[in-house]
């Protein structure tokens, strides 16, 4: 399982990000190799907040729907992790 942090998510959905092409290749490679991927609810909140700030709420909502429909495993941190 591969943990994905905020940077790669933002780069994947923001075509103006200098790492956009790298992120697309990386996510494609994860899928092609049959790897599973995971992130935390904290990372998702941070990602969608950044996307909303830079590209608008509608764009962030669409990205959120795409992420939610994927094979992503969302890890809910324990209260001690906060």
PyMOL commands that set and color helices and strands:
alter all, ss='L'
color gray80, all
select helices_A, chain A and resi 6-13+20-32+41-55+57-68+79-81
alter helices_A, ss='H'
color red, helices_A
select strands_A, chain A and resi 2-3+37-40+73-75
alter strands_A, ss='S'
color yellow, strands_A
deselect
rebuild
show_as cartoon
